[in-house]
Amino acid sequence: MNRADKDYLDLCRFILEKGTRKEDRTGTGTISTFGYQMRFNLQEGFPLLTTKRVAYRLVFTELLWFLKGDTNIRYLLEHNNHIWDEWGFQQWVESEEYDGPDMSNFGIRSQQDEDFNKLYIEQMEEYQKKVLTDDHFSNKFGDLGNVYGKQWRSWAGADGQVYDQIRYIVEEIKRNPDSRRLICNAWDISLLKSQALPPCHYSFQFYVIEGRLSCMFNMRSNDVFLGLPFNLASYALLTHLIAHECGLEVGELVYTGADVHIYSNHLEQVKTQLSREARPLPSLRLNPEKKSIFDFEIEDIEVIGYDPHPPIKAPVAV
């Protein structure tokens, strides 16, 4: 079994066996544990789980969205990426400008409520259309505020200056690869109320040794079934991209989670995944013609040899 799937499935088993039932903001309920770390050798393959298909194009377009410094989901919708739709949609249906059917508590409604689900789909499609075609609406309800792209690329300092943390990291790795300050932070206590979702992966740090670039990322809260497979692929890609620009090989990806949990409505899906045998990990190819991480588009990133088990669907807790 490849190391990525093995360690991930071991985490799932640990939570199921040792975790504690805990309530949460969404009202869904979780089985949770506090404090967990995993390490992945990126030389052994790209850590895209094979025990279920991970929609890696969604992961990659989201990361490119972050790297652009963008906070409006229009870019994501243009790339058929809907993983942030619910947060923008919620802003709209809870606003005074919304005059459609009641969508309150849409994130935790029963999956068996067919009438509500039909209305939800209709209103979500209307929301997506407006974000794509109406600039005023998009600026007001498509923008998620001070989320990752803003924090990574345009951090507002207490001194009144704006800081590009990603560009700093790239330039500092080239100038001083032994630096212990190759850190990006997305957690700004003064801005939490203006964020659609306060950062879950709130900081990361790079480390260079013997010509290899490693990354450790930290998560305050982690949905293990839906979120973590995306997070691993995203930070692995970020490490590959920065290594590419800086002329380095990739090293390790280190994950550190605080409140690490499985939602109560994901338990059967996790058990299904645990029953599957892992397959070999894929590899990653980046367009050698692109030199800067800020120039990459989705077409410049290729996953080779990915042969996973089928996807496993599960509801998102909003």
N, C-alpha and C positions, 0 to 999 in steps of 0.2 A: 504494500500500500504506500502511495506517495505520502510524504511528510505533511503536506498542507491539509489533505483530507483527514489523515490520522489525528493530527493535533486538534483540528476543528471538531471532529466527532468526539474526541476525548473530552473536550470542553462541554459539548452538549450532554454527554453522559454524566459529567461531574455536576452540572447544574440540576439535572433530573434527580440524581441520587443524593446530593448534598445541599442543594439550594433550599431556600425558604420562600414560602408564599408571601407576596408583598403587593400592596395596592400601589397604584400609579396614577399619574396625571390624567391619563386617557380614560380611566375607569374600567379598563380591560382586565387588569390583574396580571401578575407575573410570578414566575419562579426565579428567584434572584440569588446571586452570590456577589460578594464584594472583594475585588482585587484578583486579577488573573493575568498571566503573561504567557505569550507564545513567541517563538522565534522561527523564522523561515529563511533558509539559505536560498537566495534568489538565483544562485548558480545552478541549482538543481531543477529549475523550471519556474514558470510563471505561476503564482499561487491562485489559480482560478479553479475553484472546487469542481471536482468531477462527479461527486455523488448526487449532484443535481445541476442542471444547466444554469449558469449565471449569465444574465443578459449583459455581457461585457460592453457592448456598444453604448448602453445607457451609462455604465460606469465611466467610460472614456469620455463621452460628450459632457457628462457632468463635471469631470475634472478639468476639461478644456474650458468649460464655462467658468469654473473657479479661477483658472489661470488667466483668463481674460479680464478678471476683476469685475465681471458682470453680476448683477443681482436681480435682473429681470428675467422671468422664465420664458420670454419670447424666443430667445436663442434655443432653449431646450425644446420648445414646441416645434420650432423649425426643423429640428433633428429628430422629431417623433419621440421625444423623451418626456415622459409624464410623471417622473418620480417626485417632483416638487409641486405638482398641480394642486394637491389638497390644501396646502398652506395658503397659496394665493386665493384659491376658491373660497376658503373660509373667511378671508378678509372681505371678500365681496358680499357673500350671503349674510354676513353679520353687520354690514354697513347700512346706513340710512338710504343709500341709493338703490339698494336691492329691493325689487318689488315683485319677485316671483314667489312660488310656493315655499312654505316653511321648510328650511333645511337645517334647523337647529339640531345639534347633536348628531349631525350626519356621519361623523367619524365612528360612532359606536352603535349605530342602528343595527338591528338584526339582519343577518344575511338572508333571512327567510321573508323579509318584508318586501314583497315583489313590487307593490305599488310605489313604495318609497324609492326603491332602487331605480324604477323607471323614471321617476321625477328627477332623481339625482343625476342619472346619466344625461337626461335632456338638459338640465341646468349646467352640468359640467361641460357639455359640448358647446353650449352658448358662451360660457366663460372662456373656453379655449379659443373660440372663433373671435371673440372681442379682443383678447390679448394679441392675437395675430394680426388683426386688421384695423384696430382702433387705437391710435397712438395715445390719446388722452386716457382711455380706459386702461391701456397697458401700463402707462406710467403710474397710474393710481393703484391698480389692483394686480398688476403683473410683477411689480417690484416687491421683493421680500425684505427690503430694508438692509440692515447691516449684517448680512450673512457672510458666508466664507469668502466669496470673491472680494467683497469690500474690505474685510479684515486682512486678507492675505496681501492685497495689492495697494490698498489705500488706507492704512491704519492712521487714524487721526490722533496725533500725539498731544500730550498735555501742554507741550510747548507751542502748539499752534501749527506745527509742521505735519505734513502727510508723508507716511513712510511706506515704501514698497518692500515688504518683507521677503517676497520671493526673489526679486531682483537682487536684494542685498545678499541673500543666501548664495545665489549662483556666483555673484562677483566675489564674495568672500571665500568660497571654496577654491576658486581659481587663484586668488591672491594668497590665502593662508589656509590651506587644507587641514592644518592641525588645530584650527580654532575650535574652542568649546562653546562658541556662541552662535552656532549655525541653527538658530531656533526661529520658528514661526509660531505666534500665539494668536488665537482667534477669540479668546475669552476677555471681553471688556465689560466689566461690571456696570459701567455707566450707560451701556447701550442695550442691555438685555430687554428692556421694555419695548424697544423699537425693532426687535428681531422677531420674524415670524416663528423661528425656532432657534433658541439659544444653541450655540455650537455643541454638538455631541463629541466630535473629534476636535478637541479644543487646542491642541498644540502638537508640534512634532519637531524633531531635532535630527540633524545629519551628523555623520561621523565618518571620517576618511582614514583608512589605514591600508598600507601596502597596495595602493592604487585602486582600492575598492570603496564604493560609497554605500553606507548603511543608513537606515532610517528607523527611528523609533517614534511611533505615534501613540497619543494618549486619548482615551475616551472616558468621559464622565458617566455616560449612559450608553448602553449598547444592546440593541435588539439583535440577538445572536442569530436567529433564523433568517430574517430578511436583510438586516443591516450589515452584519459582520462580513459575509462573503463579498459584498460590494466594497466595504472599507478596505479589506485586504487587497483586492484587485486595484483599487484606486491608489493606495499608497505605494503599492509595488510599481504601478505605472509611473507615478511621480518620481520615484527613485530612479527608474530607468531613464526617464526624460532628463533629469538633472545630471545623472552620470553621463549620458550621451553628450550633453552640451559641454561638460567639464572634462571630457576625455578620460573618464574613469570606467572601470568595470563595476558591476553591481555586487554588493555584499549581502548583508542580512536585512530583513524586515522584522522589526520587533514591535509586537502589539502589547499594549498595557491597558487593561480595562478596569474601571472602578465598579459601577453598578452594572453587572453583566447579567442579562436576563433573557428568559424565553417567555413570550406572552402566552397566557393561558389558552388562547385560541390558535396556538401554533403547535400544540403538543403532539397531535396525530401526525402532522407534517414532519416534525423532527424524528418521530419514531420510524416513519417511512424512510427518511434519509439514512438513519442509522442501520437500516436493514440492507443497504446497498454496498457493493464492493467498489472500491476506488479504482480509477484508471490512471494511466500515466499523465503527468502534467503537460500542458502545452508550453510552447516557447513564444517569445515576443520578438517582433522585428520592427524597427523604427526606420523611417525613410532617411537614408544617410545624406540626402541632399539638404535636409533641414538641419540647420545648425543651432538655432535658438529654440528653447522650449515654447516661447511665445508665438512662434510661427507655425506650430503643428496644428493640423486639422485631423479629423477622424480618419480621413483617407490615408494619412501618413503612418498609421499604426495598424499592424497586422498581427493577429494571433494565429499561430501555426500548430496544427496537430491537436486541436481541442475536440475531444470525443466524450462528452459527458453523458450521464443518465438524463432522462427527461426532466423538465422543470417541475417544481412542486409549488402550486399556488397557495397563497395565504393572505388574509386581509391585513392592511396597514392600520396600525393604531395611530390616530391623529390627535 
